Amino acid sequence: MSRLLRRDDAPPVPARQLTATSADGARIHVEVHGQEGAPAVVLSHGWTCNTHFWAAQIRDLAVDHRVVVYDQRGHGRSPAVGRDGYSTDALADDLEAVLATALEPGERAVLAGHSMGGMTTMAASRRAGLRAHAAAVLLCSTGSSRLIAESLVVPLRAGAVRTRMTRAILGARAPLGPVTPVSRRILKYGTMGAGSAPERVEICARIVHACPRAARVAWGNVLAELDLDAGVRELRVPTAVIAGTEDRLTPLVHARALAAALPDCLGLTELAGMGHMTPVEAPEAVTAKIRELVTAYVPAGGADGVDGTAEKEDVA
């Protein structure tokens, strides 16, 4: 990291740390913030990020919710896997493992996913684990297909040349190196709105630059071929969509397509002037939407006959 975290943007300290074991044996780092028995929220981060990406939501929600966050495989404290371990099926497997590890049997929670985290939810839409635990879903700054065809990161007219260049960026093997003024400007252009505050750009830059190169490349190649349109149509729980109007990575065309295709869409919130990193750029709006979903869809105690207070074994 380019500098030490300031006290006001330091990631919250989790109440518990767990390890979920996915279907292929991959170990997924899980953190639980807040108090046992409180309404549960499960947050899934995007490509090149980690649990720290949700720091603002954790600080706010953990006061009166139980907030579960986890590192996608190869990110943060979740170890890298073999070459064949990166796929949308693996994303779904990992989410199922996290839900089984962090929630009680039958306990319902709001699932919020940003970018690749939202794709994770789409990939898991048919899974028994998701259907058993998802009370409602928030899809934040994400898309289900045609990511490289629709991306606006490369400032060219839509077509084969722009698509090839975008594919090359997603799969680029060059190390990101330390955070510098130049790298911050590049990241802000590609992922954030023009009016984003410098300290929020800095937070995102430190998180993205900390992502291991192998995971960044492997997942970038998966995203380049993404097709989860069928998964969207099978996501049969109340689902809200939120996106920034200046998102270049997953432009509004994706959010609008999701809102049209979801079986039980609660509406699309368009955040004026925001880019792709909406949970960091507009934390109050994203947190408020999560709270709204919890209030409307999470039953008292998490589920009929489940009080959510049973202890789970911590993993050091």
BAKE-226956 format. One record per residue (C-alpha): z, y, x; residue number from 1. Coordinates in pm, 1 decimal, always signed. Last residue first. Layout:
N
> z:y:x:i
> Z:Y:X:NUM .
...
END
This chain:
316
> z:y:x:i
> +1355.1:-1860.2:-846.2:316 .
> +1274.4:-2033.9:-1169.3:315 .
> +1493.7:-1951.8:-1466.8:314 .
> +1558.8:-2222.4:-1723.7:313 .
> +1517.2:-2098.7:-2076.1:312 .
> +1808.7:-2004.1:-2299.5:311 .
> +1785.1:-2021.7:-2673.9:310 .
> +1812.9:-1682.7:-2841.8:309 .
> +1475.6:-1659.6:-3010.6:308 .
> +1623.5:-1695.1:-3357.9:307 .
> +1370.5:-1948.6:-3480.1:306 .
> +1394.0:-2073.2:-3842.3:305 .
> +1093.8:-1874.5:-3954.7:304 .
> +955.6:-1702.5:-3649.8:303 .
> +1027.0:-1422.8:-3399.1:302 .
> +1385.8:-1353.1:-3505.5:301 .
> +1272.5:-1097.1:-3761.8:300 .
> +901.9:-1144.1:-3818.1:299 .
> +645.9:-989.6:-3581.0:298 .
> +354.9:-845.5:-3778.8:297 .
> +401.8:-485.3:-3892.6:296 .
> +675.2:-362.0:-3660.2:295 .
> +531.8:-550.5:-3363.3:294 .
> +183.7:-413.3:-3430.2:293 .
> +308.2:-55.1:-3449.4:292 .
> +505.8:-98.8:-3129.4:291 .
> +191.9:-219.3:-2949.9:290 .
> -3.7:+80.6:-3083.0:289 .
> +268.9:+318.6:-2967.2:288 .
> +264.3:+163.9:-2620.1:287 .
> -110.5:+217.0:-2589.0:286 .
> -90.9:+578.1:-2706.0:285 .
> +207.8:+663.4:-2484.7:284 .
> +51.3:+500.2:-2179.6:283 .
> -269.9:+705.6:-2190.4:282 .
> -407.9:+691.0:-1834.9:281 .
> -196.9:+392.2:-1725.6:280 .
> -247.9:+170.0:-2032.6:279 .
> -598.4:+325.9:-2066.9:278 .
> -740.8:+220.4:-1729.8:277 .
> -1105.9:+217.8:-1844.4:276 .
> -1153.6:+591.5:-1895.5:275 .
> -981.0:+838.8:-2125.9:274 .
> -1139.6:+1162.5:-2241.5:273 .
> -1086.9:+1096.0:-2611.3:272 .
> -899.7:+775.9:-2689.8:271 .
> -1096.6:+577.9:-2948.0:270 .
> -875.3:+366.1:-3174.3:269 .
> -1064.2:+81.9:-3342.0:268 .
> -942.3:-80.9:-3661.0:267 .
> -714.7:-355.7:-3786.2:266 .
> -979.4:-622.7:-3731.1:265 .
> -925.6:-954.5:-3906.7:264 .
> -1239.6:-1166.1:-3847.1:263 .
> -1336.9:-969.9:-3533.5:262 .
> -1710.8:-902.9:-3506.9:261 .
> -1738.4:-534.5:-3603.1:260 .
> -1431.3:-423.7:-3408.8:259 .
> -1550.6:-621.3:-3108.3:258 .
> -1893.8:-457.1:-3120.3:257 .
> -1731.8:-113.7:-3139.5:256 .
> -1513.1:-189.2:-2840.3:255 .
> -1812.3:-312.1:-2640.1:254 .
> -2036.4:-12.9:-2720.9:253 .
> -1741.1:+204.0:-2618.5:252 .
> -1810.9:+140.6:-2251.7:251 .
> -1652.8:-146.3:-2055.6:250 .
> -1671.1:-35.7:-1691.7:249 .
> -1771.7:+326.2:-1760.7:248 .
> -1489.3:+412.7:-2000.7:247 .
> -1517.3:+782.5:-2091.7:246 .
> -1443.3:+739.9:-2464.6:245 .
> -1139.5:+529.2:-2386.2:244 .
> -1069.7:+210.0:-2579.6:243 .
> -831.9:+53.4:-2833.2:242 .
> -890.2:-248.1:-3056.7:241 .
> -642.9:-389.8:-3308.0:240 .
> -629.5:-755.4:-3406.0:239 .
> -468.4:-933.6:-3700.4:238 .
> -510.2:-1303.9:-3621.6:237 .
> -823.9:-1516.0:-3653.8:236 .
> -967.7:-1482.2:-3304.6:235 .
> -1247.2:-1733.4:-3371.2:234 .
> -1524.6:-1472.3:-3400.5:233 .
> -1412.2:-1317.3:-3073.2:232 .
> -1424.6:-1656.5:-2902.1:231 .
> -1788.3:-1701.4:-3003.2:230 .
> -1874.2:-1372.2:-2832.4:229 .
> -1701.7:-1484.7:-2513.0:228 .
> -1998.6:-1470.6:-2278.1:227 .
> -1914.1:-1351.0:-1928.0:226 .
> -2164.2:-1409.1:-1647.6:225 .
> -2077.5:-1099.6:-1439.3:224 .
> -1712.7:-1142.1:-1534.3:223 .
> -1695.5:-1480.1:-1361.5:222 .
> -1852.0:-1335.5:-1044.0:221 .
> -1597.8:-1054.4:-1042.6:220 .
> -1321.9:-1313.0:-1084.3:219 .
> -1419.0:-1486.6:-762.8:218 .
> -1477.1:-1161.4:-574.1:217 .
> -1144.2:-1003.1:-666.6:216 .
> -961.8:-1331.6:-611.4:215 .
> -1101.2:-1367.3:-259.4:214 .
> -1036.7:-1000.0:-176.8:213 .
> -666.2:-1011.4:-257.1:212 .
> -566.3:-733.5:-500.5:211 .
> -349.2:-467.3:-332.1:210 .
> -632.8:-212.3:-343.1:209 .
> -634.4:-232.9:-723.0:208 .
> -260.5:-167.3:-759.2:207 .
> -249.0:+117.7:-505.9:206 .
> -555.3:+282.3:-661.8:205 .
> -416.5:+253.6:-1013.9:204 .
> -90.8:+427.1:-922.0:203 .
> -277.3:+695.2:-724.6:202 .
> -507.7:+771.2:-1017.1:201 .
> -197.5:+808.7:-1231.7:200 .
> -44.2:+1051.4:-980.3:199 .
> -367.5:+1252.0:-970.6:198 .
> -371.0:+1305.2:-1349.4:197 .
> -680.2:+1175.5:-1526.3:196 .
> -910.4:+1455.1:-1643.0:195 .
> -1236.6:+1293.5:-1533.3:194 .
> -1145.8:+970.1:-1709.6:193 .
> -1075.2:+656.3:-1510.7:192 .
> -1246.3:+342.2:-1380.5:191 .
> -1556.9:+414.9:-1177.4:190 .
> -1509.6:+783.2:-1098.2:189 .
> -1136.2:+748.2:-1041.7:188 .
> -1187.4:+450.5:-811.8:187 .
> -1443.0:+638.3:-603.3:186 .
> -1224.4:+948.2:-580.7:185 .
> -922.4:+738.2:-480.7:184 .
> -1129.0:+557.9:-217.9:183 .
> -1232.1:+891.1:-64.9:182 .
> -877.8:+1030.7:-58.0:181 .
> -763.5:+705.9:+107.3:180 .
> -601.3:+385.6:-15.9:179 .
> -617.5:+126.2:+261.3:178 .
> -895.5:-131.3:+288.8:177 .
> -1119.7:-232.5:+0.8:176 .
> -1251.3:-535.7:+189.4:175 .
> -1626.2:-597.3:+153.1:174 .
> -1706.5:-908.4:-52.2:173 .
> -1893.8:-732.8:-332.9:172 .
> -1927.2:-956.9:-638.6:171 .
> -1863.6:-694.3:-904.9:170 .
> -2056.8:-432.0:-707.2:169 .
> -2357.9:-661.0:-659.6:168 .
> -2368.6:-735.3:-1032.8:167 .
> -2368.9:-360.7:-1101.7:166 .
> -2662.2:-312.7:-865.7:165 .
> -2859.1:-593.8:-1027.5:164 .
> -2791.1:-454.5:-1377.4:163 .
> -2894.7:-103.1:-1275.2:162 .
> -3222.5:-232.3:-1133.6:161 .
> -3295.8:-456.4:-1431.9:160 .
> -3253.2:-190.5:-1696.7:159 .
> -3032.0:+84.3:-1834.1:158 .
> -3104.8:+421.6:-1675.7:157 .
> -2907.7:+489.4:-1359.2:156 .
> -2560.0:+620.8:-1281.8:155 .
> -2410.2:+285.7:-1166.6:154 .
> -2068.0:+266.0:-1332.5:153 .
> -2223.7:+274.3:-1680.0:152 .
> -2178.3:-95.7:-1757.1:151 .
> -2386.3:-230.4:-2047.4:150 .
> -2596.0:-489.5:-1862.7:149 .
> -2310.4:-582.0:-1627.2:148 .
> -2066.3:-652.9:-1906.9:147 .
> -2312.4:-825.6:-2139.1:146 .
> -2031.3:-1023.8:-2308.2:145 .
> -1685.3:-1006.6:-2469.8:144 .
> -1561.9:-658.4:-2393.9:143 .
> -1243.5:-478.5:-2291.1:142 .
> -1057.3:-149.8:-2289.7:141 .
> -751.6:-278.5:-2480.4:140 .
> -757.1:-570.3:-2720.7:139 .
> -425.8:-567.9:-2907.1:138 .
> -330.1:-891.2:-3082.8:137 .
> -107.6:-994.7:-3371.7:136 .
> +140.0:-1270.9:-3454.4:135 .
> +16.1:-1488.2:-3168.3:134 .
> +246.3:-1784.0:-3091.6:133 .
> +115.7:-2100.0:-3259.0:132 .
> -246.2:-1983.5:-3266.6:131 .
> -231.6:-1904.3:-2896.7:130 .
> -90.6:-2242.7:-2803.9:129 .
> -329.9:-2429.9:-3032.0:128 .
> -625.6:-2282.6:-2847.4:127 .
> -927.3:-2154.3:-3039.8:126 .
> -872.3:-1789.6:-2944.3:125 .
> -791.8:-1870.8:-2581.0:124 .
> -1109.5:-1719.6:-2432.6:123 .
> -1068.9:-1414.0:-2655.6:122 .
> -709.8:-1371.4:-2535.9:121 .
> -815.9:-1397.4:-2172.8:120 .
> -1095.0:-1149.1:-2237.3:119 .
> -824.7:-902.8:-2338.3:118 .
> -653.1:-966.1:-2006.5:117 .
> -987.5:-922.2:-1831.8:116 .
> -988.8:-567.0:-1974.9:115 .
> -631.5:-503.9:-2096.6:114 .
> -458.8:-766.5:-2307.4:113 .
> -183.8:-725.6:-2565.1:112 .
> -29.3:-1026.6:-2738.6:111 .
> +225.9:-948.6:-3010.1:110 .
> +472.6:-1232.8:-3045.6:109 .
> +558.2:-1525.5:-3270.8:108 .
> +807.2:-1796.5:-3179.3:107 .
> +697.1:-2143.6:-3288.8:106 .
> +854.2:-2315.3:-2989.0:105 .
> +1048.0:-2051.5:-2791.4:104 .
> +855.4:-1813.1:-2571.7:103 .
> +833.7:-1768.0:-2192.7:102 .
> +713.2:-2109.0:-2075.0:101 .
> +489.1:-2211.7:-2366.1:100 .
> +336.0:-1863.1:-2385.1:99 .
> +277.7:-1856.3:-2009.5:98 .
> +113.9:-2200.6:-2011.6:97 .
> -116.5:-2103.3:-2299.3:96 .
> -213.2:-1787.0:-2111.9:95 .
> -289.8:-1987.3:-1798.9:94 .
> -508.8:-2236.6:-1981.6:93 .
> -702.2:-1954.5:-2149.4:92 .
> -769.2:-1781.4:-1817.4:91 .
> -864.9:-2118.0:-1667.3:90 .
> -1117.8:-2171.0:-1948.0:89 .
> -1260.2:-1826.3:-1868.0:88 .
> -1322.1:-1949.2:-1515.7:87 .
> -1177.5:-1937.8:-1164.4:86 .
> -1035.1:-2267.5:-1041.1:85 .
> -1359.6:-2408.5:-904.0:84 .
> -1328.4:-2219.2:-575.1:83 .
> -973.1:-2338.5:-521.0:82 .
> -670.3:-2141.4:-636.2:81 .
> -499.4:-1821.6:-522.7:80 .
> -127.3:-1790.9:-579.5:79 .
> +29.8:-1590.7:-864.3:78 .
> +245.2:-1320.5:-705.0:77 .
> -1.9:-1035.8:-752.4:76 .
> -345.4:-1170.4:-841.3:75 .
> -500.9:-1507.7:-758.6:74 .
> -415.7:-1645.5:-1101.7:73 .
> -338.5:-1366.0:-1349.1:72 .
> +4.0:-1217.2:-1280.8:71 .
> +239.7:-1227.8:-1577.2:70 .
> +415.8:-998.2:-1821.4:69 .
> +663.4:-1082.9:-2096.4:68 .
> +843.0:-796.3:-2270.5:67 .
> +1145.5:-870.4:-2489.3:66 .
> +1174.2:-565.2:-2711.7:65 .
> +1431.1:-289.5:-2775.8:64 .
> +1465.3:-103.0:-2444.9:63 .
> +1202.9:-330.2:-2289.7:62 .
> +930.1:-140.7:-2475.2:61 .
> +945.9:+189.4:-2288.6:60 .
> +996.3:+74.2:-1930.3:59 .
> +764.7:-225.1:-1977.2:58 .
> +485.5:-11.7:-2125.2:57 .
> +498.9:+232.3:-1833.3:56 .
> +507.0:-48.3:-1576.2:55 .
> +211.7:-239.4:-1728.2:54 .
> -9.6:-217.7:-1417.6:53 .
> +285.6:-343.5:-1213.5:52 .
> +219.0:-692.2:-1352.7:51 .
> -103.9:-717.4:-1153.4:50 .
> -450.2:-559.1:-1128.3:49 .
> -782.0:-659.6:-968.1:48 .
> -931.3:-770.1:-1303.8:47 .
> -711.4:-704.7:-1604.4:46 .
> -350.5:-743.0:-1711.9:45 .
> -198.4:-963.0:-1983.0:44 .
> +103.7:-834.0:-2177.1:43 .
> +317.1:-1057.4:-2401.5:42 .
> +543.2:-879.8:-2652.9:41 .
> +849.8:-1042.3:-2806.5:40 .
> +1089.5:-906.2:-3067.2:39 .
> +1446.1:-908.1:-2926.4:38 .
> +1642.8:-1235.0:-2913.6:37 .
> +1691.9:-1229.7:-2538.0:36 .
> +1701.2:-877.1:-2399.2:35 .
> +1449.7:-679.1:-2198.3:34 .
> +1202.1:-778.5:-1928.9:33 .
> +1059.7:-1125.2:-1866.7:32 .
> +842.2:-1181.9:-1561.4:31 .
> +590.9:-1461.2:-1506.9:30 .
> +419.3:-1580.9:-1187.5:29 .
> +157.4:-1846.6:-1262.1:28 .
> +142.0:-2171.6:-1066.9:27 .
> -188.5:-2357.7:-1081.7:26 .
> -142.6:-2725.4:-1168.8:25 .
> -477.5:-2767.4:-1342.0:24 .
> -331.6:-2723.1:-1691.3:23 .
> -118.9:-2425.4:-1586.9:22 .
> +236.4:-2431.3:-1456.9:21 .
> +441.6:-2130.2:-1560.7:20 .
> +690.9:-1987.8:-1312.5:19 .
> +973.2:-1769.5:-1434.0:18 .
> +1137.3:-1444.8:-1326.7:17 .
> +1418.5:-1296.3:-1533.0:16 .
> +1557.1:-953.2:-1621.5:15 .
> +1260.8:-795.4:-1445.7:14 .
> +1301.7:-487.4:-1223.3:13 .
> +1079.6:-206.7:-1350.1:12 .
> +776.6:-115.0:-1135.7:11 .
> +830.2:+208.6:-941.5:10 .
> +659.7:+509.0:-1099.7:9 .
> +957.5:+746.5:-1121.8:8 .
> +1120.6:+618.8:-799.2:7 .
> +809.5:+685.9:-593.6:6 .
> +634.7:+376.2:-463.5:5 .
> +606.8:+373.4:-86.5:4 .
> +278.3:+475.3:+65.7:3 .
> -76.6:+350.9:+113.6:2 .
> +0.0:+0.0:+0.0:1 .
END
